[in-house]
Structures are given as structure tokens and as C-alpha cells.
Amino acid sequence: MPAIYFSEITYKEKLVDDTFTLTIDDPDLAAESRAGQFLHVKCGEARLLRRPISICSVRGSAIKIVFEVKGDGTRWLSLREVGQKLEVLGPLGNGFSIPDGKIITVGGGIGVPPMLFTAESASGEVTGIIGFRSSDRVLLKEEFSAVCQKLYITTDDGSLGLHGPATTPLNELLGNGGFSAVLACGPRVMLSAVAQLCKSYNVPCLVSLEERMGCGVGACLVCACATISDGTKSMSRVCLDGPVFDAAEVVW
């Protein structure tokens, strides 16, 4: 059940220009967290709205988050230091239901971090694909290499790994067969392309949607998105009904 925690920062690192990682320590919060869920972090007393940040990894009582500085709230968060405490509401949302067997995890940009927790939580073999704009934006390469049996890195400009989108290696992998599911998080255009590929190969696909959020608990409807189930179209709340959805139910 989500609750408010006051968790101490035990580690901080700047990963790339505008992206940081923080580790907070809280055994109760860690025990409740599942891959694909997120935390709603209070970013200073002057800001009413919390910031939703996906859980990147959980090791014992340590919870890692990775975030990109996009505004005043995340800038405030980037200035916190080890020893300070964060007010955190969570864990929130429905996470990934990870099947047995061989799976593929796909992450793009700031959607890469939550896929690390997903890969760590899998019981079977994991093939990871992580995509970025360029080599200077690459995150968590070593961490993914440690938990994935195979790892593919793609960059839009070809400066590292495969040249092109994350769907380039995904298409080849699905063509070879043998995978029980694809789990993905990233920009909507990437997720749509991943969903279409999975549909063409008849492979189940789960996607974690990235949407602006207000309350984080389904009350404000800021994060509503169109979904379809049994032929009926409706609006789902990403924070409460998701953020993870069956890709076949998302209206792209």
C-alpha cells in the first residue's frame, strides 16, 4: 500500500549533463516496491505537486532513482545531498507482470532506468536493449551488462553501438523467436513502434507509459490516456491503472 516515507539519501551521482541518480534507504519502502512502479517525490515546500520518478533498482533497503532535470522541481531535487531526507509517497502504480522464460526489455532515454529493476526482477534469461540519442547520453551500461545475458545499445547518431532506433535489434531478435514477452518503457513513438513489432510477431508486449502527473493517485485525471478493452474505448489513468499496460490495449 502506498504511504509517505521520509527516506535518507545515501548516495548521489551526476550521470550525464542533466541526469542524476540518488539512492535512498528505507527498508519498508524497498520491501513494497515492484518493477515498473514509481515514487512521487516532494521537491521543496514551495511546490505543491510532487514529481513522479520511476524506481530504477532495489537492493536490500536501498532504492535507486534516476531523473532528468526538466524544471524547478527536479532542479531542487538535483541539489539534495547525502544525509538529507526526501518526502516520498509510494510505491505507486501497477508494475510489470514478468513472465517466466526468455524476455526482452527495451528502454529509451529516461525510460531506460525502470527497465533495470525489471531486468533484475526477472526469473529467466533477459536480453536488454537500451537506446539513446548519442554516446554522451548513455546511462547504466555497466548495470545492464551485469544482469542481462545479452545487451544491445543503440544510438540515433551511431556514435555508440548500433546506429538507429531500439527497434532495429528488436526486429531481428523477434524474428529469431523464442521469447515469451517484450517489456518496454520510453518515448511514446518508440513504444508504439515496439508494440507494432510485437503484434506482427505475435509476442505479448507490456509498456510503461510516460505521462505528466499531478496527484499520482488517480484523482486529478491529468495523466489520462486512451485505452481499449473488448472493443470498448475508455480513458485510463496512467498513475493508477498503469503506468504499465498491455500494449494491445493502448490507443496509439
C-alpha positions as CSV (number, residue, x, y, z in Angstrom):
1,M,0.0,0.0,0.0
2,P,1.3,3.5,-0.8
3,A,2.4,5.5,2.2
4,I,4.5,8.6,2.9
5,Y,8.1,7.9,3.8
6,F,10.9,10.2,5.0
7,S,13.9,8.5,3.5
8,E,17.6,9.4,3.8
9,I,19.7,10.0,0.8
10,T,22.8,7.7,1.0
11,Y,24.3,8.2,-2.5
12,K,24.3,10.8,-5.2
13,E,25.9,10.9,-8.6
14,K,25.7,13.1,-11.7
15,L,25.4,10.6,-14.7
16,V,25.3,13.0,-17.6
17,D,24.8,16.7,-18.1
18,D,21.3,17.0,-16.8
19,T,20.7,13.5,-15.3
20,F,21.3,12.4,-11.7
21,T,20.9,9.3,-9.6
22,L,20.0,9.3,-5.9
23,T,19.8,6.3,-3.6
24,I,17.6,6.5,-0.6
25,D,17.5,4.0,2.2
26,D,14.2,2.7,3.6
27,P,13.6,-1.0,4.3
28,D,9.8,-0.7,4.4
29,L,9.5,1.2,1.1
30,A,12.0,-1.2,-0.6
31,A,10.0,-4.2,0.6
32,E,6.8,-2.8,-1.0
33,S,8.4,-1.8,-4.4
34,R,7.9,-3.7,-7.6
35,A,9.4,-3.3,-11.0
36,G,7.6,-0.7,-13.1
37,Q,6.2,1.2,-10.1
38,F,7.2,4.8,-9.3
39,L,7.7,7.2,-6.4
40,H,6.1,10.6,-6.0
41,V,8.7,12.9,-4.5
42,K,8.1,16.2,-2.8
43,C,10.5,18.7,-4.2
44,G,10.6,21.5,-1.7
45,E,8.0,23.1,0.5
46,A,7.1,25.8,-2.1
47,R,5.9,23.2,-4.7
48,L,2.5,21.7,-4.1
49,L,2.8,19.0,-6.8
50,R,5.2,16.1,-6.3
51,R,7.4,14.7,-9.1
52,P,6.8,11.1,-10.4
53,I,10.1,9.2,-10.7
54,S,10.4,5.6,-11.7
55,I,12.2,3.1,-9.4
56,C,15.5,2.2,-11.1
57,S,16.7,-0.5,-8.8
58,V,16.2,-2.0,-5.3
59,R,19.0,-3.7,-3.4
60,G,18.1,-4.7,0.1
61,S,16.8,-1.5,1.7
62,A,18.4,0.8,-0.9
63,I,16.2,2.3,-3.6
64,K,17.8,3.9,-6.6
65,I,16.1,6.6,-8.7
66,V,17.3,8.3,-11.9
67,F,15.9,11.6,-13.0
68,E,16.4,14.3,-15.6
69,V,16.4,18.0,-14.6
70,K,13.5,19.5,-16.6
71,G,12.2,22.3,-14.3
72,D,12.4,23.9,-10.9
73,G,11.2,20.8,-9.0
74,T,13.8,18.4,-10.4
75,R,16.4,21.1,-10.2
76,W,15.7,21.3,-6.5
77,L,16.0,17.5,-6.3
78,S,19.4,17.6,-8.1
79,L,20.7,19.9,-5.4
80,R,20.0,17.5,-2.5
81,E,23.0,15.9,-0.8
82,V,23.8,12.7,1.0
83,G,22.4,12.7,4.6
84,Q,19.3,14.8,3.7
85,K,15.9,13.3,3.7
86,L,13.2,13.2,1.0
87,E,9.5,13.0,1.5
88,V,8.3,10.2,-0.7
89,L,4.8,8.9,-1.5
90,G,4.9,5.4,-2.8
91,P,5.3,2.9,-4.3
92,L,2.6,3.9,-6.8
93,G,1.0,2.4,-9.8
94,N,0.8,-1.1,-11.3
95,G,4.2,-2.5,-12.3
96,F,5.3,-5.2,-14.7
97,S,4.0,-8.7,-14.5
98,I,7.1,-10.5,-15.6
99,P,6.5,-13.9,-17.2
100,D,8.8,-16.9,-16.9
101,G,11.1,-17.8,-19.9
102,K,13.2,-15.5,-22.0
103,I,12.2,-11.9,-22.2
104,I,13.4,-8.7,-23.9
105,T,13.5,-5.4,-22.0
106,V,13.5,-2.2,-24.1
107,G,14.3,1.2,-22.7
108,G,14.7,4.5,-24.5
109,G,16.2,7.7,-23.0
110,I,14.9,8.4,-19.5
111,G,12.7,5.3,-19.9
112,V,15.9,3.2,-19.5
113,P,16.2,3.3,-15.7
114,P,13.0,1.5,-14.7
115,M,13.9,-1.4,-17.1
116,L,17.0,-2.1,-14.9
117,F,14.7,-3.0,-12.0
118,T,12.6,-5.1,-14.4
119,A,15.6,-7.0,-15.7
120,E,16.8,-7.6,-12.1
121,S,13.4,-8.9,-11.1
122,A,13.1,-11.5,-13.9
123,S,13.5,-15.2,-13.1
124,G,14.5,-16.2,-16.6
125,E,17.0,-15.0,-19.3
126,V,16.9,-11.3,-20.1
127,T,18.0,-9.7,-23.3
128,G,18.3,-5.9,-22.9
129,I,18.0,-3.1,-25.4
130,I,18.8,0.4,-24.4
131,G,18.5,3.3,-26.8
132,F,19.8,6.9,-26.6
133,R,20.3,9.9,-28.8
134,S,24.1,9.7,-28.7
135,S,27.0,8.2,-26.8
136,D,27.2,11.0,-24.3
137,R,23.6,10.3,-23.2
138,V,24.2,6.6,-22.4
139,L,23.1,5.6,-18.9
140,L,23.6,2.4,-16.7
141,K,25.5,0.4,-19.3
142,E,27.5,-1.5,-16.7
143,E,24.5,-2.2,-14.6
144,F,22.5,-3.7,-17.5
145,S,25.6,-5.7,-18.6
146,A,25.7,-7.3,-15.2
147,V,22.1,-8.6,-15.3
148,C,21.4,-9.2,-18.9
149,Q,22.6,-12.3,-20.8
150,K,22.8,-10.1,-23.9
151,L,22.8,-6.3,-24.2
152,Y,22.3,-4.1,-27.2
153,I,22.9,-0.4,-27.2
154,T,21.6,1.8,-30.0
155,T,22.2,5.5,-30.7
156,D,20.3,7.7,-33.1
157,D,23.6,9.2,-34.4
158,G,25.5,5.9,-34.5
159,S,28.2,7.2,-32.0
160,L,27.9,4.0,-29.9
161,G,26.5,0.6,-30.5
162,L,24.0,0.1,-33.3
163,H,23.0,3.0,-35.5
164,G,19.3,3.6,-35.3
165,P,16.3,3.1,-33.0
166,A,15.8,0.4,-30.4
167,T,13.5,-1.4,-32.8
168,T,16.4,-2.3,-35.1
169,P,17.8,-5.1,-32.9
170,L,14.3,-5.9,-31.6
171,N,13.1,-6.8,-35.1
172,E,16.0,-9.3,-35.5
173,L,15.5,-10.8,-32.1
174,L,11.8,-11.4,-32.5
175,G,12.5,-12.8,-35.9
176,N,14.7,-15.5,-34.3
177,G,11.8,-16.4,-32.0
178,G,11.9,-18.0,-28.5
179,F,10.8,-15.0,-26.4
180,S,7.8,-15.1,-24.0
181,A,7.3,-11.3,-23.9
182,V,8.7,-7.8,-24.5
183,L,8.6,-5.2,-21.7
184,A,9.3,-1.6,-22.6
185,C,9.5,2.0,-21.4
186,G,10.4,5.2,-23.2
187,P,9.1,7.8,-25.6
188,R,5.6,7.2,-26.9
189,V,6.8,7.0,-30.5
190,M,9.3,4.2,-29.5
191,L,6.7,2.3,-27.5
192,S,4.2,2.5,-30.5
193,A,6.9,1.0,-32.8
194,V,7.7,-1.7,-30.3
195,A,4.1,-2.6,-29.9
196,Q,3.6,-2.9,-33.7
197,L,6.6,-5.1,-34.0
198,C,5.4,-7.4,-31.2
199,K,2.0,-7.6,-32.7
200,S,3.4,-8.6,-36.1
201,Y,5.4,-11.4,-34.4
202,N,2.5,-12.3,-32.1
203,V,4.7,-11.8,-29.0
204,P,3.0,-10.3,-25.8
205,C,4.1,-6.8,-25.0
206,L,3.8,-4.7,-21.9
207,V,4.6,-1.0,-22.0
208,S,5.2,1.6,-19.2
209,L,3.7,4.9,-20.3
210,E,5.4,8.3,-19.5
211,E,2.8,11.0,-18.8
212,R,2.6,14.2,-16.9
213,M,1.1,13.6,-13.5
214,G,-0.5,15.8,-10.8
215,C,-1.7,13.8,-7.8
216,G,-0.2,10.4,-8.6
217,V,-3.2,8.6,-7.1
218,G,-5.9,8.9,-9.9
219,A,-7.8,11.9,-8.6
220,C,-6.8,14.7,-10.9
221,L,-7.0,12.9,-14.3
222,V,-4.1,14.9,-15.7
223,C,-2.4,11.7,-16.9
224,A,-5.4,10.1,-18.6
225,C,-4.8,8.2,-21.8
226,A,-7.0,6.4,-24.3
227,T,-7.2,2.6,-24.0
228,I,-9.4,-0.1,-25.5
229,S,-10.6,-3.3,-24.0
230,D,-13.1,-5.8,-25.5
231,G,-13.7,-3.3,-28.3
232,T,-14.7,-0.5,-25.9
233,K,-12.6,2.7,-25.8
234,S,-12.2,4.4,-22.5
235,M,-9.8,6.8,-20.7
236,S,-7.4,5.2,-18.2
237,R,-5.3,6.9,-15.6
238,V,-1.7,6.2,-16.1
239,C,-0.8,6.7,-12.4
240,L,-3.5,4.4,-11.1
241,D,-4.4,2.0,-13.9
242,G,-0.8,1.9,-15.1
243,P,1.8,3.0,-15.7
244,V,2.2,-0.5,-17.2
245,F,-0.4,-1.5,-19.8
246,D,-0.8,-4.3,-22.2
247,A,0.4,-2.7,-25.4
248,A,-2.6,-4.1,-27.3
249,E,-4.9,-2.0,-25.1
250,V,-3.3,1.3,-25.7
251,V,-4.7,3.6,-28.4
252,W,-1.6,4.8,-30.1
